[in-house]
Amino acid sequence: MIWYFCLIEVILSSVSQEIYKNTLYLEANQAVDIDMEGLNMKKTFVAIQKIGKGSYSDVFKCRDLSDGNFYALKFSSIQDSMYLKNEAYFYQQNPSEYIIKYYGFGRTTINNKMYVAIVLELGLFTVHDFIMNKDLSRVQIQIIIKQVLDGLNFLHYNNYVYNDLKLNNLVFTDRVTIKFLDFGLCSYNFGPLKIFSSNISEKEKMKFAYIAPEVRDRSYYNKKADIWSLGALIWSIHTKENFEGSVASLQLDLETKHFLSFLLQENYSIRPTIDLLFFNNYLDEMFTCLDDFSDIGDFDFELENFLKICKKNNVIMFKTEEFSFFVIRLDLNDTYQHTALRKMVLHYTLKNMEFCNIFAPNFNYSKYIGFVIGFNLSQLHCVTQLDFKSLCVLESLMHLVKNIELIQKEDFDREMIDFEYLKNLLEFLDCRRDY
């Protein structure tokens, strides 16, 4: 599936490369000395171009003169420094593959004015720029949405409300990988920020329609505010328009409208939690590598004295000297296995009782929840809970399984199989076993 993005670099040529001169903070090629907090050192950066602007900050692509690498530097005035300090603290406490990399916080003086700045990983371009410059296939759209779900799941698991989920706050760091950025409005679930200082006009409500109604109305809110924003974001990905509060659009297929009807509920208490969404069928096309599972006959095969692969009935086992990894298709006609699956899902349905009481008959579960994986037969997880990166690993392993007969032929060129890459894939899954 990742090959759908092979031509993504063509977008780079169409994204605006305008250099902003005589801006509020920096001119092109202007050098900036930053006293890096905690490092007891000063770093000099050269501004290349302005790449973003928020309500309290400006973002520049800059080059570090000490290592020659490019970074994104986000500047804020001393008066608005609270937001940037909040963001820096978040990055320090939450390093993650879903979050843009953070390299430090500092202070500087520009044109006789004091500013604070954070140094961040430089992305290629935002998801907004990508979708506006390309006609996306359904699979490409699902790859984007899948990674947004993964990142939001990480934040909610750690009890954060993101508060600002929109296309411009998601950035590609390579051809496929999407990361979250801009955490100035991020807050703990048990102490959410009041984002709007006063009641906003109807015109402003339309402008900020991607933000949940309870947040705009300055009422109590929690992590489910992000679920509304997720719905607005998915709507915008499909329509290439700004969400203004209504699900209605001729560009949405019935399946997408159905899925969005769960997310864009005015009453936050009946929106689903992020983890329940991983069991919905909306992203089923991401798991088609498992479609031929039942057609694969039993076998027992060893690759290069490194990896043993065998299939017996509904179980595929990948075994190395260090660990075993299982891919299992549960037999839902078997009472014991069906009960085991129900127990896996029960935890998430109990967290969503208000939602389930209303929408349970209309919530379409994925046909792939009967596939489970794990490094231990007593601790299995639905494949639909895999993040995008792990799903790509599973896809590669299933591709290998489907081609076992070719690999066993004497005339097969074994160099076509990157065994070292396979080792890395399995080690990657091994590292994630407790996530």
Buried (B, 14 or more C-beta within 10 A) or exposed (E): BBEBBEEBEEBBEEBEEEBBEEBEBBBBEBEBBBBBBEEEEEBEBBBBBBBBEBEBBBBBBBBBEEEEEBBBBBBBBEEBBEBBBBBBEBBEEBEBEBBBBBBBBBBBEBEEEEBBBBBBBBBBBBBBBBBBBBEBEEBBBBBBBBBBBBBBBBBBEEEBBBBBBBBBBBBBBEBBBBBBBBBBBBBEBEEBBEBBEEEBEEEEBEEBBBBBBBBBEBEEBBBBBBBBBBBBBBBBBBBBEBBEBEBEBEEBEEEBBBBBEBBBBEEBEBBBBBBBBBBBBBBBEBBEBBEEBEEBEEBEBEBEEEBBBBBEEBEBBBBBEEBEBBBBBBEEEEEEBBEEBEEBBEEBBEEBEEBBEBBEEEBBBBEBBBBBBBBEEEEBEBBBBBBBBBBBBBBBBBEBBBEBEEBEEEEEEEEEBEEEEBBEBBBEBBEBBEE
